[in-house]
């Protein structure tokens, strides 16, 4: 999962085309169900407190990769890269440890921040 997020860093300031959906987080369950969160689109934020405005989508797939559920809503999030770093959803701000912790459990907010704010690594 970290590899997906680090790969996402190459798309930092590039708006995504409609057909492109960057998966920045995936959760896999014992029954082989998978839930993926993806960036549906993004832009540089007009709000000076944030760097990026992001629309997030959700897809649930079964063991064969068939889509069981696709959330058609575009869930809005905002990302602030500089200290104090955070991801905001609605009125809630989720602080991001700088640099992001590698010992913490995989977290979708941290992965979203990494996708937009972490320098690409090879």
Buried (B, 14 or more C-beta within 10 A) or exposed (E): BEEBBBBBBEBBEEEBEEEEBBBBBBEEEEEEBBBBBBBBBBEEBEEEEBBBBBBBBBBBBEEEEEEEEEEEEEBEBBBBBEEEBBBBBEEEBBEBEEEBEEEEEEBBBBBBBBBBBBEEEE
